[in-house]
Amino acid sequence: MTDTVFRRIRGHKANLDRYARLLATNLTELERQYIHRRIAEEQAAIARLETQRLATKIAATADKQTLIAARAAARKVAEHRAA
């Protein structure tokens, strides 16, 4: 999933670059408003993907911590039974 998220973020950033180049050209006010709206949408999409990426990373870390704690608890139970 990480590769997909990174590719999508890269695509949105490429779109932002293209919109920035368009803003440097001679546009009507309506075209300019449209591009500003698209820029806001691209930035929101990037923010959502970054949040998704971070949530996935946190979930993976939490799962590892749970696994470590479960293994430690299992060792304690085994030690208690052996004693």
C-alpha positions as CSV (number, residue, x, y, z in Angstrom):
1,M,0.0,0.0,0.0
2,T,2.8,2.4,0.7
3,D,4.0,2.4,-2.9
4,T,0.5,3.2,-4.1
5,V,0.1,6.0,-1.6
6,F,3.5,7.5,-2.5
7,R,2.6,7.3,-6.2
8,R,-0.7,9.0,-5.7
9,I,0.9,11.8,-3.6
10,R,3.5,12.2,-6.3
11,G,0.7,12.5,-8.9
12,H,-1.1,15.1,-6.9
13,K,2.1,17.1,-6.4
14,A,2.7,17.0,-10.2
15,N,-0.8,18.4,-10.7
16,L,0.0,21.2,-8.3
17,D,3.1,22.0,-10.2
18,R,1.1,22.1,-13.5
19,Y,-1.5,24.4,-11.9
20,A,1.2,26.7,-10.6
21,R,2.6,27.0,-14.1
22,L,-0.9,27.7,-15.5
23,L,-1.4,30.5,-12.9
24,A,1.7,32.2,-14.4
25,T,0.0,32.4,-17.8
26,N,-2.6,34.9,-19.0
27,L,-6.0,33.7,-17.7
28,T,-9.5,35.0,-17.3
29,E,-10.7,35.5,-13.7
30,L,-13.0,32.5,-14.1
31,E,-10.1,30.2,-15.2
32,R,-8.0,31.5,-12.3
33,Q,-10.8,30.7,-9.9
34,Y,-11.1,27.2,-11.3
35,I,-7.4,26.6,-11.0
36,H,-7.4,27.9,-7.4
37,R,-10.3,25.5,-6.6
38,R,-8.4,22.6,-8.2
39,I,-5.3,23.5,-6.2
40,A,-7.3,23.4,-3.0
41,E,-8.7,20.0,-4.0
42,E,-5.2,18.6,-4.8
43,Q,-3.9,19.8,-1.4
44,A,-6.8,18.2,0.4
45,A,-6.2,15.0,-1.4
46,I,-2.5,15.0,-0.4
47,A,-3.5,15.8,3.2
48,R,-5.9,12.8,3.2
49,L,-3.3,10.5,1.8
50,E,-0.7,11.6,4.3
51,T,-3.2,11.0,7.1
52,Q,-3.9,7.6,5.7
53,R,-0.2,6.8,5.5
54,L,0.4,7.9,9.0
55,A,-2.6,6.0,10.3
56,T,-1.3,2.8,8.6
57,K,2.1,3.3,10.1
58,I,0.7,3.9,13.6
59,A,-1.5,0.8,13.3
60,A,1.4,-1.3,12.2
61,T,3.5,-0.1,15.1
62,A,0.6,-0.7,17.6
63,D,0.2,-4.2,16.3
64,K,3.9,-4.9,16.8
65,Q,3.7,-3.6,20.4
66,T,0.7,-5.8,21.1
67,L,2.5,-8.8,19.7
68,I,5.6,-8.0,21.9
69,A,3.4,-7.6,24.9
70,A,1.6,-10.9,24.2
71,R,4.8,-12.8,23.8
72,A,6.1,-11.4,27.1
73,A,2.9,-12.4,28.8
74,A,3.1,-15.9,27.3
75,R,6.7,-16.2,28.6
76,K,5.6,-15.2,32.1
77,V,2.8,-17.8,32.0
78,A,5.2,-20.5,30.9
79,E,7.7,-19.5,33.6
80,H,4.9,-19.6,36.2
81,R,3.8,-23.1,35.1
82,A,7.4,-24.4,35.1
83,A,7.9,-23.2,38.6
